Amino acid sequence: MVTHPKTGEIWEHEHGPKGGDEINIIKPGINYGWPTITYGINYSGTPITDKTSMPNMAQPYYYWVPSIGPSGMAFSSSGVYPDWTDNLFAGSLKFEYLERLVIENNKVVKREKVLDKIGRVRNVVEGQGMSYEEMAEAMKVSKGTIMSRLSHARQKLQRSLAECYEEQFGGSPQRRKASGGKA
């Protein structure tokens, strides 16, 4: 869950079944519908329900198809990269990337993989007012967790992440995956 830096609204993402991961803006008394309505299906491929909407049940602010396994979420608000101000960033456990969601007129209008193939992103935190160099220095990598600091210099950041991973675990995420988790 995160608080929108301008509106103070509480935003959350949740894991659903296949096709059912979603973002909601939490409001008192709202019925978000699970499992009566959903855009997902069971992992076995069978339907959970044939309904994606019903009266008195809120639609998600956004939903992912396919499911990304969202984990960690942050708004860009520091102003260090003005083009990203008010964009939402979410980590993907399933596909191992950091995603930028561009929001215009209260709608997600674009998705972008900012950092791809970086391991299972567990947390997303914005480095307030930090330059790229400070972000790279502040990046923390620990077993099973990648704390990503936002940066539009994503190629440099990917290299820094790979170097940190190599130093921490003795091999790249790709080599570890190919060797069954061994360096």
Secondary structure, 3 states (H helix, E strand, C coil): CEECCCCCCEEEEECCCECCCEEEEECCCCCCCCCCCCCCECCCCCECCCCCCCCCCCCCCEECCCCCCEEEEEECCCCCCHHHCCCEEEEECCCCEEEEEEEECCEEEEEEEEEECCCCCCEECCCCCCCHHHHHHHCEEECCEEEECCCCCHHHHHHHHHHHHHHHHCCCHHHHHHCCCCC
